[in-house]
C-alpha cells in the first residue's frame, strides 16, 4: 500500500509543479480562458499537495520511531496519523466532477399541489438563494413567472462563485413538503412538491450555439394574471431548432437583455443535455448510486408538523426545519459529497 501511495504522491507533486510552472508563464495571460483554467487547476491541486507534504513528514517520523528505541513509544500514534493521511490523500485524489468549479443556473418549478405548490416553489427559491449567500456566492434572478398567491409557477436564477456547482448540484430533484396550507380551514396536512433543475453554466467556448439553429420570437411581457405589463415587444422566446429546447425571458425592459439571459439559460440546458447523454453512456456500475439529480427523483421531504427534513439519498434526517429553510443546508451537502467520494473511491479500488 505504501508503494501505491508513494507513486500517487510522486505523481501529485509532478502535477503541482507543472501547474505552478504554467501559472508563471507570461504567455498564458494572453488567453483569459486558459489563465482561468490554469488558476483553477492549481487551486484544485493545492489541498492534496499539502496533504502529500504532511504524509511525507509522517512517514519520516514513523521510520525514525521504528529505528530509535527512545522514540518507539510514539510509533502507534505516528502510524495512526500516517494511515489517516493516506486515507485523506486517496479521497483528495479521487477524480472530481470537471463541472464542480463552475457557476450554476437553477430552475425551480411548482410541482403537484396547485397554489400551495407555487408557494412552496417560492419557499425553495428563498431557501436556495439564502444558502448561496451563506456560502459567499453571488446570485441573480434571470426570470420568474409568479403565481397570484405570492409563489412562483417557475423561477430561474444564476449562482456565481468558485465551486458553486459542487454545492448546488445536490439540490437537483423533487423537494416534497408536508404541511397545513394557510388556506386549509380544517387543519389537514397537504403534500406538495417543487422541482429543481441545477445546471452548470456553460461558457461560450463549451457550447457553440449557431445562430441559424435559433428561432427568436419577441412579444410583450405579461404579469401573473396575463395582463400586458409592457408597451413594447421586449420579451424574448428562443427555440433551439435541433433539440426543441425553448427558453423565454421577459423580466428585463430591454429586448437585448432578455435575449442575453435567454441565451445563458439555453447554453446551460444544452450543456446539461450533453452531460446527461455522456452519463447514460457510462457503464451502469460506474453510475452514482446517490442520484443523478433528475427532476423526477424525490430527493428530500420537509415535514412542518415535526420540524423534520429527510434526505432520501443518504437517509439523513435532521429536526432543524426553520434553519434549513433559512439556508442552513451544509449538513446535507457534506453528507452527499462524502458519499460521492466514498463511492468514487470504491469504484477506483475495483477498476
C-alpha positions as CSV (number, residue, x, y, z in Angstrom):
1,X,0.0,0.0,0.0
2,X,2.9,2.4,0.9
3,X,4.4,2.0,-2.6
4,X,1.0,2.8,-4.2
5,X,0.6,5.9,-2.0
6,X,4.2,6.9,-2.8
7,X,3.6,6.7,-6.5
8,X,0.4,8.8,-6.1
9,X,2.3,11.4,-4.1
10,X,5.1,11.5,-6.7
11,X,2.6,12.0,-9.5
12,X,0.7,14.6,-7.5
13,X,3.9,16.6,-6.8
14,X,4.8,16.5,-10.5
15,X,1.4,17.7,-11.5
16,X,1.5,20.5,-8.9
17,X,5.0,21.6,-10.1
18,X,3.7,21.7,-13.7
19,X,0.6,23.7,-12.7
20,X,2.9,26.3,-10.9
21,X,5.1,26.5,-13.9
22,X,2.2,27.1,-16.2
23,X,0.9,29.9,-13.9
24,X,4.3,31.5,-14.1
25,X,4.3,31.5,-17.9
26,X,3.6,35.2,-19.1
27,X,2.2,33.9,-22.4
28,X,-0.7,32.3,-20.5
29,X,-2.3,35.6,-19.7
30,X,-2.9,36.5,-23.4
31,X,-5.8,34.0,-23.2
32,X,-8.3,34.7,-20.4
33,X,-9.9,31.3,-20.6
34,X,-6.6,29.5,-20.4
35,X,-5.5,31.7,-17.5
36,X,-8.7,30.9,-15.6
37,X,-8.4,27.2,-16.2
38,X,-4.8,27.2,-15.1
39,X,-5.7,29.0,-11.9
40,X,-8.5,26.6,-11.1
41,X,-6.1,23.6,-11.7
42,X,-3.5,25.0,-9.3
43,X,-6.1,25.7,-6.7
44,X,-7.6,22.2,-7.1
45,X,-4.2,20.6,-6.6
46,X,-3.1,22.8,-3.6
47,X,-5.1,20.9,-0.9
48,X,-3.9,17.4,-2.0
49,X,-0.3,18.7,-2.4
50,X,-0.3,20.0,1.3
51,X,-1.7,16.6,2.4
52,X,1.2,14.9,0.5
53,X,3.8,17.0,2.3
54,X,2.2,16.1,5.7
55,X,2.2,12.4,4.6
56,X,6.0,12.6,3.8
57,X,6.7,14.1,7.2
58,X,4.6,11.5,9.0
59,X,6.3,8.7,7.1
60,X,9.7,10.1,8.1
61,X,8.5,10.3,11.8
62,X,7.3,6.7,11.6
63,X,10.6,5.5,10.2
64,X,12.6,7.4,12.9
65,X,10.3,5.9,15.6
66,X,11.0,2.3,14.3
67,X,14.7,2.9,14.2
68,X,15.1,4.6,17.5
69,X,14.2,2.7,20.7
70,X,13.8,6.0,22.6
71,X,11.1,7.0,20.1
72,X,9.4,3.6,19.8
73,X,6.6,4.5,22.2
74,X,5.5,7.2,19.7
75,X,5.2,4.6,16.9
76,X,1.4,3.7,17.4
77,X,0.4,7.4,17.3
78,X,2.6,8.1,14.3
79,X,1.4,5.1,12.3
80,X,-2.2,6.1,13.1
81,X,-1.5,9.6,11.7
82,X,0.2,8.1,8.7
83,X,-2.8,5.8,8.0
84,X,-5.3,8.7,8.4
85,X,-3.3,10.9,6.0
86,X,-3.2,8.0,3.4
87,X,-7.0,7.8,3.6
88,X,-7.4,11.6,3.2
89,X,-4.9,11.6,0.3
90,X,-6.8,8.8,-1.6
91,X,-10.1,10.7,-1.1
92,X,-8.5,14.0,-2.2
93,X,-7.1,12.4,-5.3
94,X,-10.4,10.8,-6.4
95,X,-11.3,12.2,-9.8
96,X,-13.6,15.2,-9.4
97,X,-16.6,16.2,-11.5
98,X,-15.0,18.6,-14.0
99,X,-18.0,20.8,-13.6
100,X,-17.7,21.2,-9.8
101,X,-15.9,24.6,-10.1
102,X,-18.5,26.1,-12.4
103,X,-21.2,28.7,-11.8
104,X,-24.7,27.3,-11.9
105,X,-28.2,28.1,-13.3
106,X,-31.1,26.9,-11.2
107,X,-34.6,26.4,-12.4
108,X,-37.4,25.9,-9.8
109,X,-40.9,24.9,-10.9
110,X,-44.1,24.3,-8.9
111,X,-45.0,20.6,-8.9
112,X,-48.1,18.9,-7.7
113,X,-50.4,20.7,-5.3
114,X,-51.8,23.7,-7.1
115,X,-51.4,27.1,-5.4
116,X,-49.7,25.5,-2.4
117,X,-47.0,24.0,-4.7
118,X,-46.4,27.5,-6.2
119,X,-46.0,28.9,-2.6
120,X,-43.6,26.0,-1.8
121,X,-41.6,26.8,-5.0
122,X,-41.2,30.3,-3.6
123,X,-40.0,28.9,-0.3
124,X,-37.5,26.7,-2.0
125,X,-36.3,29.7,-4.1
126,X,-35.7,31.7,-0.8
127,X,-34.0,28.7,0.8
128,X,-31.5,28.2,-2.0
129,X,-30.7,31.9,-2.5
130,X,-30.1,32.2,1.2
131,X,-27.9,29.2,1.1
132,X,-25.9,30.9,-1.7
133,X,-25.5,34.0,0.4
134,X,-24.3,31.9,3.4
135,X,-21.7,30.3,1.2
136,X,-20.5,33.7,0.0
137,X,-21.8,33.3,-3.5
138,X,-23.5,36.0,-5.6
139,X,-26.8,35.2,-7.2
140,X,-29.2,37.0,-9.6
141,X,-32.7,36.3,-10.8
142,X,-32.8,35.5,-14.6
143,X,-36.5,35.1,-15.0
144,X,-39.7,34.5,-13.0
145,X,-43.3,33.5,-13.6
146,X,-45.1,34.5,-10.4
147,X,-48.3,33.0,-9.1
148,X,-51.2,35.2,-7.8
149,X,-50.8,33.7,-4.3
150,X,-47.2,35.1,-3.9
151,X,-45.3,32.0,-5.0
152,X,-43.9,31.0,-8.4
153,X,-45.0,28.8,-11.2
154,X,-41.4,29.0,-12.3
155,X,-38.3,30.9,-11.3
156,X,-34.8,30.8,-12.7
157,X,-31.6,32.2,-11.1
158,X,-27.9,32.1,-11.5
159,X,-25.3,31.5,-8.7
160,X,-21.7,32.7,-9.2
161,X,-18.8,31.6,-7.1
162,X,-15.9,29.1,-7.1
163,X,-17.3,25.6,-6.6
164,X,-21.0,26.7,-6.9
165,X,-21.9,23.6,-8.9
166,X,-20.2,21.3,-6.4
167,X,-22.5,22.7,-3.7
168,X,-25.8,23.2,-5.6
169,X,-25.8,20.0,-7.7
170,X,-27.2,18.2,-4.7
171,X,-30.3,20.3,-4.8
172,X,-31.5,19.0,-8.2
173,X,-34.6,16.8,-7.9
174,X,-38.1,16.9,-6.3
175,X,-38.4,18.7,-3.0
176,X,-41.6,17.4,-1.2
177,X,-43.3,19.4,1.6
178,X,-45.8,18.1,4.1
179,X,-47.7,21.0,6.0
180,X,-51.0,22.6,6.6
181,X,-51.6,25.3,4.0
182,X,-52.7,28.8,5.2
183,X,-55.9,28.3,3.1
184,X,-56.7,25.0,4.8
185,X,-59.6,25.6,7.3
186,X,-59.7,22.0,8.6
187,X,-56.1,21.9,9.6
188,X,-55.3,19.0,7.3
189,X,-51.7,18.3,6.2
190,X,-51.2,18.6,2.4
191,X,-48.3,17.2,0.4
192,X,-46.9,19.4,-2.4
193,X,-43.8,19.4,-4.5
194,X,-41.4,21.7,-6.3
195,X,-38.9,20.5,-8.8
196,X,-35.4,21.9,-9.0
197,X,-33.0,21.6,-12.0
198,X,-29.4,22.6,-11.4
199,X,-27.2,23.1,-14.5
200,X,-23.5,24.1,-14.7
201,X,-23.4,27.4,-16.5
202,X,-21.8,26.9,-19.9
203,X,-19.1,29.2,-21.2
204,X,-19.4,30.2,-24.8
205,X,-16.3,28.2,-25.8
206,X,-18.0,25.0,-24.4
207,X,-21.4,25.3,-26.2
208,X,-21.3,26.9,-29.6
209,X,-24.8,28.0,-30.5
210,X,-25.2,28.5,-34.2
211,X,-27.5,31.5,-34.9
212,X,-29.0,29.6,-37.8
213,X,-30.3,27.0,-35.3
214,X,-32.3,29.6,-33.4
215,X,-35.9,30.8,-33.9
216,X,-36.3,34.0,-32.0
217,X,-39.7,35.5,-31.2
218,X,-40.4,38.8,-29.5
219,X,-43.6,39.7,-27.7
220,X,-45.0,41.9,-24.9
221,X,-44.3,40.9,-21.3
222,X,-47.3,39.8,-19.2
223,X,-48.0,39.8,-15.5
224,X,-49.3,37.0,-13.2
225,X,-52.9,37.5,-14.4
226,X,-52.0,37.5,-18.1
227,X,-52.3,41.3,-18.5
228,X,-49.7,43.1,-20.5
229,X,-47.1,44.9,-18.4
230,X,-45.1,46.4,-21.2
231,X,-46.0,48.5,-24.2
232,X,-43.0,47.3,-26.3
233,X,-42.1,43.8,-27.6
234,X,-39.3,43.3,-25.0
235,X,-40.0,39.7,-24.1
236,X,-37.9,37.1,-26.0
237,X,-38.6,33.4,-26.7
238,X,-35.7,31.4,-28.2
239,X,-36.3,28.0,-29.7
240,X,-33.2,25.8,-30.4
241,X,-34.4,24.0,-33.5
242,X,-32.1,20.9,-33.4
243,X,-33.2,20.0,-29.9
244,X,-36.6,21.7,-29.5
245,X,-35.4,23.4,-26.3
246,X,-37.4,26.6,-25.7
247,X,-36.3,29.4,-23.3
248,X,-38.4,32.6,-22.7
249,X,-37.3,35.7,-20.8
250,X,-39.4,38.8,-20.0
251,X,-38.1,40.3,-16.8
252,X,-35.9,43.0,-18.3
253,X,-37.3,46.0,-20.1
254,X,-34.7,45.7,-22.8
255,X,-35.2,43.1,-25.5
256,X,-31.4,42.7,-25.8
257,X,-31.0,42.0,-22.0
258,X,-33.8,39.4,-22.2
259,X,-32.1,37.8,-25.2
260,X,-28.7,37.6,-23.4
261,X,-30.3,36.0,-20.4
262,X,-32.2,33.5,-22.5
263,X,-29.0,32.5,-24.3
264,X,-27.3,31.9,-21.0
265,X,-30.1,29.5,-19.9
266,X,-30.1,27.9,-23.4
267,X,-26.4,27.2,-23.2
268,X,-26.7,25.7,-19.7
269,X,-29.6,23.4,-20.9
270,X,-27.6,22.3,-23.9
271,X,-24.6,21.5,-21.7
272,X,-26.8,19.6,-19.3
273,X,-28.3,17.6,-22.1
274,X,-24.9,16.7,-23.4
275,X,-23.7,15.8,-19.9
276,X,-26.8,13.6,-19.4
277,X,-26.1,11.8,-22.7
278,X,-22.5,11.2,-21.6
279,X,-23.6,9.9,-18.2
280,X,-26.1,7.5,-19.9
281,X,-23.3,6.0,-21.9
282,X,-21.3,5.1,-18.9
283,X,-21.3,1.6,-17.6
284,X,-24.1,1.1,-15.0
285,X,-21.5,0.0,-12.4
286,X,-19.9,3.4,-12.6
287,X,-23.0,5.4,-12.2
288,X,-23.6,7.3,-8.9
289,X,-26.0,5.5,-6.6
290,X,-26.8,8.7,-4.8
291,X,-29.0,10.0,-7.6
292,X,-28.4,11.7,-10.9
293,X,-30.4,14.9,-9.9
294,X,-33.1,14.2,-12.4
295,X,-36.2,16.2,-11.7
296,X,-38.4,13.1,-11.3
297,X,-36.5,12.0,-8.2
298,X,-37.8,12.7,-4.8
299,X,-34.7,13.8,-3.0
300,X,-35.9,15.4,0.2
301,X,-39.0,15.7,2.3
302,X,-39.7,18.7,4.6
303,X,-42.3,17.8,7.3
304,X,-43.5,21.0,9.1
305,X,-45.5,19.4,11.9
306,X,-42.4,17.6,13.1
307,X,-39.9,20.2,12.0
308,X,-38.2,17.4,10.2
309,X,-36.2,17.1,7.0
310,X,-35.1,13.8,5.4
311,X,-32.7,13.5,2.6
312,X,-33.7,10.2,1.0
313,X,-30.4,9.7,-0.9
314,X,-28.2,9.3,2.2
315,X,-31.0,8.6,4.7
316,X,-30.1,11.7,6.7
317,X,-32.8,13.2,9.0
318,X,-32.5,16.4,10.9
319,X,-35.0,18.3,13.1
320,X,-34.0,21.8,12.2
321,X,-36.5,22.8,9.6
322,X,-36.5,26.5,10.2
323,X,-32.8,26.8,9.9
324,X,-32.7,24.8,6.7
325,X,-35.4,27.0,5.1
326,X,-33.1,29.9,6.1
327,X,-30.3,28.4,4.0
328,X,-28.5,26.2,6.6
329,X,-28.0,23.2,4.2
330,X,-24.3,22.5,4.8
331,X,-25.0,19.3,6.7
332,X,-26.8,17.8,3.7
333,X,-24.2,19.0,1.2
334,X,-21.3,17.5,3.3
335,X,-23.1,14.1,3.7
336,X,-23.8,13.9,0.0
337,X,-20.3,14.9,-1.0
338,X,-18.8,12.4,1.4
339,X,-21.0,9.6,-0.1
340,X,-20.0,10.6,-3.6
341,X,-16.3,10.4,-2.6
342,X,-16.7,7.1,-0.9
343,X,-18.4,5.6,-3.9
344,X,-15.8,7.0,-6.3
345,X,-13.0,5.6,-4.1
346,X,-14.8,2.2,-4.0
347,X,-15.1,2.3,-7.8
348,X,-11.5,3.3,-8.2
349,X,-10.4,0.4,-6.0
350,X,-12.2,-2.2,-8.2
351,X,-11.1,-0.9,-11.6
